[in-house]
């Protein structure tokens, strides 16, 4: 059981070393997280636009449905 756990943890370390992290470890302060902040901002803007689109579609379908029922 312990041998399997050690092997698992070593495999995790190898896989994490292959990945690309969204920050630059050589930078200091907020500049270090620029890519992370930019990506988060894009996601928030996309979420706001999508929620506006869904709300608009809901309003249009509501009005169309009430017109059909009348």
Gaussian input, Z-matrix of N, CA and C with variables (Angstrom, degrees):
# hf/3-21g

backbone

0 1
 N
 C     1     B1
 C     2     B2     1     A1
 N     3     B3     2     A2     1     D1
 C     4     B4     3     A3     2     D2
 C     5     B5     4     A4     3     D3
 N     6     B6     5     A5     4     D4
 C     7     B7     6     A6     5     D5
 C     8     B8     7     A7     6     D6
 N     9     B9     8     A8     7     D7
 C    10    B10     9     A9     8     D8
 C    11    B11    10    A10     9     D9
 N    12    B12    11    A11    10    D10
 C    13    B13    12    A12    11    D11
 C    14    B14    13    A13    12    D12
 N    15    B15    14    A14    13    D13
 C    16    B16    15    A15    14    D14
 C    17    B17    16    A16    15    D15
 N    18    B18    17    A17    16    D16
 C    19    B19    18    A18    17    D17
 C    20    B20    19    A19    18    D18
 N    21    B21    20    A20    19    D19
 C    22    B22    21    A21    20    D20
 C    23    B23    22    A22    21    D21
 N    24    B24    23    A23    22    D22
 C    25    B25    24    A24    23    D23
 C    26    B26    25    A25    24    D24
 N    27    B27    26    A26    25    D25
 C    28    B28    27    A27    26    D26
 C    29    B29    28    A28    27    D27
 N    30    B30    29    A29    28    D28
 C    31    B31    30    A30    29    D29
 C    32    B32    31    A31    30    D30
 N    33    B33    32    A32    31    D31
 C    34    B34    33    A33    32    D32
 C    35    B35    34    A34    33    D33
 N    36    B36    35    A35    34    D34
 C    37    B37    36    A36    35    D35
 C    38    B38    37    A37    36    D36
 N    39    B39    38    A38    37    D37
 C    40    B40    39    A39    38    D38
 C    41    B41    40    A40    39    D39
 N    42    B42    41    A41    40    D40
 C    43    B43    42    A42    41    D41
 C    44    B44    43    A43    42    D42
 N    45    B45    44    A44    43    D43
 C    46    B46    45    A45    44    D44
 C    47    B47    46    A46    45    D45
 N    48    B48    47    A47    46    D46
 C    49    B49    48    A48    47    D47
 C    50    B50    49    A49    48    D48
 N    51    B51    50    A50    49    D49
 C    52    B52    51    A51    50    D50
 C    53    B53    52    A52    51    D51
 N    54    B54    53    A53    52    D52
 C    55    B55    54    A54    53    D53
 C    56    B56    55    A55    54    D54
 N    57    B57    56    A56    55    D55
 C    58    B58    57    A57    56    D56
 C    59    B59    58    A58    57    D57
 N    60    B60    59    A59    58    D58
 C    61    B61    60    A60    59    D59
 C    62    B62    61    A61    60    D60
 N    63    B63    62    A62    61    D61
 C    64    B64    63    A63    62    D62
 C    65    B65    64    A64    63    D63
 N    66    B66    65    A65    64    D64
 C    67    B67    66    A66    65    D65
 C    68    B68    67    A67    66    D66
 N    69    B69    68    A68    67    D67
 C    70    B70    69    A69    68    D68
 C    71    B71    70    A70    69    D69
 N    72    B72    71    A71    70    D70
 C    73    B73    72    A72    71    D71
 C    74    B74    73    A73    72    D72
 N    75    B75    74    A74    73    D73
 C    76    B76    75    A75    74    D74
 C    77    B77    76    A76    75    D75
 N    78    B78    77    A77    76    D76
 C    79    B79    78    A78    77    D77
 C    80    B80    79    A79    78    D78
 N    81    B81    80    A80    79    D79
 C    82    B82    81    A81    80    D80
 C    83    B83    82    A82    81    D81
 N    84    B84    83    A83    82    D82
 C    85    B85    84    A84    83    D83
 C    86    B86    85    A85    84    D84
 N    87    B87    86    A86    85    D85
 C    88    B88    87    A87    86    D86
 C    89    B89    88    A88    87    D87
 N    90    B90    89    A89    88    D88
 C    91    B91    90    A90    89    D89
 C    92    B92    91    A91    90    D90
 N    93    B93    92    A92    91    D91
 C    94    B94    93    A93    92    D92
 C    95    B95    94    A94    93    D93
 N    96    B96    95    A95    94    D94
 C    97    B97    96    A96    95    D95
 C    98    B98    97    A97    96    D96
 N    99    B99    98    A98    97    D97
 C   100   B100    99    A99    98    D98
 C   101   B101   100   A100    99    D99
 N   102   B102   101   A101   100   D100
 C   103   B103   102   A102   101   D101
 C   104   B104   103   A103   102   D102
 N   105   B105   104   A104   103   D103
 C   106   B106   105   A105   104   D104
 C   107   B107   106   A106   105   D105
 N   108   B108   107   A107   106   D106
 C   109   B109   108   A108   107   D107
 C   110   B110   109   A109   108   D108
 N   111   B111   110   A110   109   D109
 C   112   B112   111   A111   110   D110
 C   113   B113   112   A112   111   D111
 N   114   B114   113   A113   112   D112
 C   115   B115   114   A114   113   D113
 C   116   B116   115   A115   114   D114
 N   117   B117   116   A116   115   D115
 C   118   B118   117   A117   116   D116
 C   119   B119   118   A118   117   D117
 N   120   B120   119   A119   118   D118
 C   121   B121   120   A120   119   D119
 C   122   B122   121   A121   120   D120
 N   123   B123   122   A122   121   D121
 C   124   B124   123   A123   122   D122
 C   125   B125   124   A124   123   D123
 N   126   B126   125   A125   124   D124
 C   127   B127   126   A126   125   D125
 C   128   B128   127   A127   126   D126
 N   129   B129   128   A128   127   D127
 C   130   B130   129   A129   128   D128
 C   131   B131   130   A130   129   D129
 N   132   B132   131   A131   130   D130
 C   133   B133   132   A132   131   D131
 C   134   B134   133   A133   132   D132
 N   135   B135   134   A134   133   D133
 C   136   B136   135   A135   134   D134
 C   137   B137   136   A136   135   D135
 N   138   B138   137   A137   136   D136
 C   139   B139   138   A138   137   D137
 C   140   B140   139   A139   138   D138
 N   141   B141   140   A140   139   D139
 C   142   B142   141   A141   140   D140
 C   143   B143   142   A142   141   D141
 N   144   B144   143   A143   142   D142
 C   145   B145   144   A144   143   D143
 C   146   B146   145   A145   144   D144
 N   147   B147   146   A146   145   D145
 C   148   B148   147   A147   146   D146
 C   149   B149   148   A148   147   D147
 N   150   B150   149   A149   148   D148
 C   151   B151   150   A150   149   D149
 C   152   B152   151   A151   150   D150
 N   153   B153   152   A152   151   D151
 C   154   B154   153   A153   152   D152
 C   155   B155   154   A154   153   D153
 N   156   B156   155   A155   154   D154
 C   157   B157   156   A156   155   D155
 C   158   B158   157   A157   156   D156
 N   159   B159   158   A158   157   D157
 C   160   B160   159   A159   158   D158
 C   161   B161   160   A160   159   D159
 N   162   B162   161   A161   160   D160
 C   163   B163   162   A162   161   D161
 C   164   B164   163   A163   162   D162
 N   165   B165   164   A164   163   D163
 C   166   B166   165   A165   164   D164
 C   167   B167   166   A166   165   D165
 N   168   B168   167   A167   166   D166
 C   169   B169   168   A168   167   D167
 C   170   B170   169   A169   168   D168
 N   171   B171   170   A170   169   D169
 C   172   B172   171   A171   170   D170
 C   173   B173   172   A172   171   D171
 N   174   B174   173   A173   172   D172
 C   175   B175   174   A174   173   D173
 C   176   B176   175   A175   174   D174
 N   177   B177   176   A176   175   D175
 C   178   B178   177   A177   176   D176
 C   179   B179   178   A178   177   D177
 N   180   B180   179   A179   178   D178
 C   181   B181   180   A180   179   D179
 C   182   B182   181   A181   180   D180
 N   183   B183   182   A182   181   D181
 C   184   B184   183   A183   182   D182
 C   185   B185   184   A184   183   D183
 N   186   B186   185   A185   184   D184
 C   187   B187   186   A186   185   D185
 C   188   B188   187   A187   186   D186
 N   189   B189   188   A188   187   D187
 C   190   B190   189   A189   188   D188
 C   191   B191   190   A190   189   D189
 N   192   B192   191   A191   190   D190
 C   193   B193   192   A192   191   D191
 C   194   B194   193   A193   192   D192
 N   195   B195   194   A194   193   D193
 C   196   B196   195   A195   194   D194
 C   197   B197   196   A196   195   D195
 N   198   B198   197   A197   196   D196
 C   199   B199   198   A198   197   D197
 C   200   B200   199   A199   198   D198
 N   201   B201   200   A200   199   D199
 C   202   B202   201   A201   200   D200
 C   203   B203   202   A202   201   D201
 N   204   B204   203   A203   202   D202
 C   205   B205   204   A204   203   D203
 C   206   B206   205   A205   204   D204
 N   207   B207   206   A206   205   D205
 C   208   B208   207   A207   206   D206
 C   209   B209   208   A208   207   D207

   B1=1.4459
   B2=1.5306
   B3=1.3164
   B4=1.4661
   B5=1.5198
   B6=1.3244
   B7=1.4668
   B8=1.5305
   B9=1.3335
   B10=1.4630
   B11=1.5292
   B12=1.3132
   B13=1.4658
   B14=1.5189
   B15=1.3251
   B16=1.4664
   B17=1.5276
   B18=1.3145
   B19=1.4657
   B20=1.5322
   B21=1.3291
   B22=1.4625
   B23=1.5206
   B24=1.3300
   B25=1.4618
   B26=1.5322
   B27=1.3189
   B28=1.4626
   B29=1.5251
   B30=1.3285
   B31=1.4619
   B32=1.5260
   B33=1.3257
   B34=1.4641
   B35=1.5212
   B36=1.3145
   B37=1.4666
   B38=1.5336
   B39=1.3318
   B40=1.4710
   B41=1.5257
   B42=1.3209
   B43=1.4667
   B44=1.5256
   B45=1.3300
   B46=1.4647
   B47=1.5216
   B48=1.3154
   B49=1.4610
   B50=1.5269
   B51=1.3303
   B52=1.4649
   B53=1.5251
   B54=1.3276
   B55=1.4593
   B56=1.5307
   B57=1.3158
   B58=1.4656
   B59=1.5261
   B60=1.3035
   B61=1.4616
   B62=1.5205
   B63=1.3453
   B64=1.4643
   B65=1.5325
   B66=1.2986
   B67=1.4572
   B68=1.5178
   B69=1.3073
   B70=1.4578
   B71=1.5248
   B72=1.3133
   B73=1.4647
   B74=1.5329
   B75=1.3327
   B76=1.4579
   B77=1.5194
   B78=1.3408
   B79=1.4618
   B80=1.5294
   B81=1.3144
   B82=1.4672
   B83=1.5234
   B84=1.3181
   B85=1.4608
   B86=1.5171
   B87=1.3561
   B88=1.4521
   B89=1.5285
   B90=1.3199
   B91=1.4679
   B92=1.5256
   B93=1.3249
   B94=1.4613
   B95=1.5293
   B96=1.3260
   B97=1.4586
   B98=1.5265
   B99=1.3438
   B100=1.4602
   B101=1.5241
   B102=1.3226
   B103=1.4680
   B104=1.5231
   B105=1.3178
   B106=1.4595
   B107=1.5255
   B108=1.3264
   B109=1.4674
   B110=1.5268
   B111=1.3291
   B112=1.4610
   B113=1.5315
   B114=1.3155
   B115=1.4636
   B116=1.5208
   B117=1.3238
   B118=1.4536
   B119=1.5219
   B120=1.3263
   B121=1.4603
   B122=1.5301
   B123=1.3021
   B124=1.4678
   B125=1.5241
   B126=1.3170
   B127=1.4714
   B128=1.5253
   B129=1.3237
   B130=1.4673
   B131=1.5257
   B132=1.3311
   B133=1.4640
   B134=1.5246
   B135=1.3309
   B136=1.4637
   B137=1.5241
   B138=1.3149
   B139=1.4604
   B140=1.5303
   B141=1.3278
   B142=1.4651
   B143=1.5259
   B144=1.3422
   B145=1.4629
   B146=1.5213
   B147=1.3202
   B148=1.4598
   B149=1.5218
   B150=1.3243
   B151=1.4650
   B152=1.5241
   B153=1.3344
   B154=1.4639
   B155=1.5135
   B156=1.3317
   B157=1.4588
   B158=1.5262
   B159=1.3224
   B160=1.4684
   B161=1.5322
   B162=1.3207
   B163=1.4692
   B164=1.5261
   B165=1.3329
   B166=1.4598
   B167=1.5329
   B168=1.3235
   B169=1.4713
   B170=1.5212
   B171=1.3055
   B172=1.4521
   B173=1.5284
   B174=1.3263
   B175=1.4641
   B176=1.5260
   B177=1.3289
   B178=1.4672
   B179=1.5286
   B180=1.3216
   B181=1.4636
   B182=1.5217
   B183=1.3056
   B184=1.4584
   B185=1.5305
   B186=1.3240
   B187=1.4623
   B188=1.5309
   B189=1.3426
   B190=1.4708
   B191=1.5238
   B192=1.3153
   B193=1.4569
   B194=1.5114
   B195=1.3136
   B196=1.4635
   B197=1.5397
   B198=1.3246
   B199=1.4672
   B200=1.5342
   B201=1.3393
   B202=1.4631
   B203=1.5280
   B204=1.3054
   B205=1.4737
   B206=1.5285
   B207=1.3062
   B208=1.4661
   B209=1.4760
   A1=110.43
   A2=117.85
   A3=121.33
   A4=110.31
   A5=117.56
   A6=121.10
   A7=110.54
   A8=116.69
   A9=120.44
   A10=110.77
   A11=116.57
   A12=120.73
   A13=110.86
   A14=116.93
   A15=120.51
   A16=111.14
   A17=116.47
   A18=120.55
   A19=110.40
   A20=115.89
   A21=120.71
   A22=110.97
   A23=116.90
   A24=120.91
   A25=111.63
   A26=117.73
   A27=119.64
   A28=110.95
   A29=117.40
   A30=120.75
   A31=111.19
   A32=116.42
   A33=120.52
   A34=110.00
   A35=117.04
   A36=121.56
   A37=111.09
   A38=117.09
   A39=121.20
   A40=110.47
   A41=116.95
   A42=120.42
   A43=111.17
   A44=117.84
   A45=120.48
   A46=111.78
   A47=117.64
   A48=119.97
   A49=111.08
   A50=117.82
   A51=122.06
   A52=112.49
   A53=117.21
   A54=120.00
   A55=112.24
   A56=114.11
   A57=121.83
   A58=108.02
   A59=116.56
   A60=120.39
   A61=110.13
   A62=117.72
   A63=120.89
   A64=113.95
   A65=117.94
   A66=120.45
   A67=109.46
   A68=114.94
   A69=121.76
   A70=108.14
   A71=119.54
   A72=120.92
   A73=113.39
   A74=117.49
   A75=120.19
   A76=112.41
   A77=118.17
   A78=122.32
   A79=109.91
   A80=114.65
   A81=121.07
   A82=109.68
   A83=116.79
   A84=122.16
   A85=112.65
   A86=114.90
   A87=121.96
   A88=111.18
   A89=117.94
   A90=121.60
   A91=111.25
   A92=116.05
   A93=121.45
   A94=111.04
   A95=117.12
   A96=122.44
   A97=112.89
   A98=118.40
   A99=121.69
   A100=112.21
   A101=118.73
   A102=120.82
   A103=110.94
   A104=116.83
   A105=121.12
   A106=110.87
   A107=117.21
   A108=122.04
   A109=110.06
   A110=117.59
   A111=121.21
   A112=110.99
   A113=117.27
   A114=120.87
   A115=110.76
   A116=116.96
   A117=120.90
   A118=110.55
   A119=116.65
   A120=121.09
   A121=110.91
   A122=117.59
   A123=121.44
   A124=110.56
   A125=116.74
   A126=120.49
   A127=110.63
   A128=117.74
   A129=121.27
   A130=110.58
   A131=117.65
   A132=121.00
   A133=110.53
   A134=117.24
   A135=120.68
   A136=110.99
   A137=117.30
   A138=121.44
   A139=110.72
   A140=117.49
   A141=121.33
   A142=110.34
   A143=117.36
   A144=120.61
   A145=111.60
   A146=117.24
   A147=120.73
   A148=111.68
   A149=117.35
   A150=119.43
   A151=110.50
   A152=118.31
   A153=120.77
   A154=111.54
   A155=117.45
   A156=121.64
   A157=111.06
   A158=116.83
   A159=120.41
   A160=110.09
   A161=117.64
   A162=121.04
   A163=111.13
   A164=116.63
   A165=121.01
   A166=110.43
   A167=117.26
   A168=120.73
   A169=110.89
   A170=117.69
   A171=121.93
   A172=110.01
   A173=116.52
   A174=120.52
   A175=110.79
   A176=117.25
   A177=121.13
   A178=110.36
   A179=117.32
   A180=119.85
   A181=111.80
   A182=117.66
   A183=121.43
   A184=110.22
   A185=116.23
   A186=120.38
   A187=111.07
   A188=116.65
   A189=120.66
   A190=110.94
   A191=116.96
   A192=120.53
   A193=112.15
   A194=117.29
   A195=119.75
   A196=110.42
   A197=117.35
   A198=120.11
   A199=110.57
   A200=116.77
   A201=121.43
   A202=110.31
   A203=117.30
   A204=121.60
   A205=111.21
   A206=117.49
   A207=121.13
   A208=109.28
   D1=-44.40
   D2=-179.26
   D3=-68.44
   D4=-36.80
   D5=179.16
   D6=-64.51
   D7=-40.33
   D8=178.48
   D9=-66.38
   D10=-38.16
   D11=178.33
   D12=-64.85
   D13=-43.93
   D14=177.96
   D15=-63.00
   D16=-41.63
   D17=178.71
   D18=-63.74
   D19=-42.52
   D20=178.56
   D21=-60.86
   D22=-46.19
   D23=-179.61
   D24=-65.55
   D25=-36.13
   D26=177.45
   D27=-68.66
   D28=-36.41
   D29=176.06
   D30=-66.09
   D31=-37.79
   D32=176.32
   D33=-61.26
   D34=-45.44
   D35=-179.97
   D36=-59.89
   D37=-42.32
   D38=179.04
   D39=-63.76
   D40=-45.32
   D41=-178.72
   D42=-66.59
   D43=-39.52
   D44=179.00
   D45=-67.11
   D46=-30.06
   D47=178.09
   D48=-70.36
   D49=-22.55
   D50=178.59
   D51=-81.14
   D52=-20.12
   D53=-172.76
   D54=-81.40
   D55=159.56
   D56=178.98
   D57=-104.59
   D58=124.24
   D59=-177.24
   D60=-94.06
   D61=146.44
   D62=-175.13
   D63=-81.54
   D64=30.31
   D65=174.05
   D66=-147.06
   D67=156.96
   D68=-178.61
   D69=-100.76
   D70=111.93
   D71=-175.68
   D72=-67.86
   D73=-14.46
   D74=-179.02
   D75=-82.95
   D76=-19.10
   D77=-180.00
   D78=-83.56
   D79=161.37
   D80=178.33
   D81=-118.34
   D82=152.72
   D83=175.15
   D84=71.09
   D85=-147.53
   D86=-176.53
   D87=-69.41
   D88=-28.51
   D89=179.09
   D90=-58.08
   D91=-28.35
   D92=-179.48
   D93=-60.52
   D94=-32.87
   D95=-174.38
   D96=-105.89
   D97=22.74
   D98=-176.00
   D99=-57.56
   D100=-48.49
   D101=-179.54
   D102=-62.91
   D103=-39.67
   D104=179.54
   D105=-65.04
   D106=-44.04
   D107=179.50
   D108=-65.51
   D109=-43.44
   D110=179.38
   D111=-62.28
   D112=-42.89
   D113=179.57
   D114=-65.06
   D115=-40.66
   D116=179.02
   D117=-64.86
   D118=-40.47
   D119=178.52
   D120=-62.86
   D121=-41.44
   D122=178.01
   D123=-62.20
   D124=-42.05
   D125=179.75
   D126=-64.92
   D127=-42.00
   D128=179.55
   D129=-64.45
   D130=-44.25
   D131=178.94
   D132=-63.04
   D133=-43.65
   D134=178.41
   D135=-62.42
   D136=-38.42
   D137=179.17
   D138=-65.35
   D139=-41.54
   D140=178.70
   D141=-65.00
   D142=-44.65
   D143=178.96
   D144=-63.49
   D145=-42.91
   D146=179.37
   D147=-65.03
   D148=-40.60
   D149=178.98
   D150=-66.56
   D151=-35.85
   D152=175.48
   D153=-64.99
   D154=-41.92
   D155=178.49
   D156=-63.48
   D157=-44.54
   D158=179.76
   D159=-64.89
   D160=-39.59
   D161=177.95
   D162=-64.03
   D163=-41.59
   D164=178.67
   D165=-64.33
   D166=-44.74
   D167=177.24
   D168=-61.29
   D169=-40.41
   D170=179.15
   D171=-63.08
   D172=-43.49
   D173=179.70
   D174=-63.91
   D175=-44.22
   D176=179.99
   D177=-63.24
   D178=-45.40
   D179=179.66
   D180=-66.59
   D181=-33.93
   D182=177.50
   D183=-65.05
   D184=-46.01
   D185=179.18
   D186=-65.45
   D187=-41.60
   D188=178.27
   D189=-64.46
   D190=-40.07
   D191=178.84
   D192=-66.25
   D193=-40.74
   D194=179.03
   D195=-69.41
   D196=-31.56
   D197=177.45
   D198=-69.06
   D199=-39.40
   D200=179.82
   D201=-68.00
   D202=-41.03
   D203=-177.91
   D204=-68.67
   D205=-33.33
   D206=-179.70
   D207=-63.83

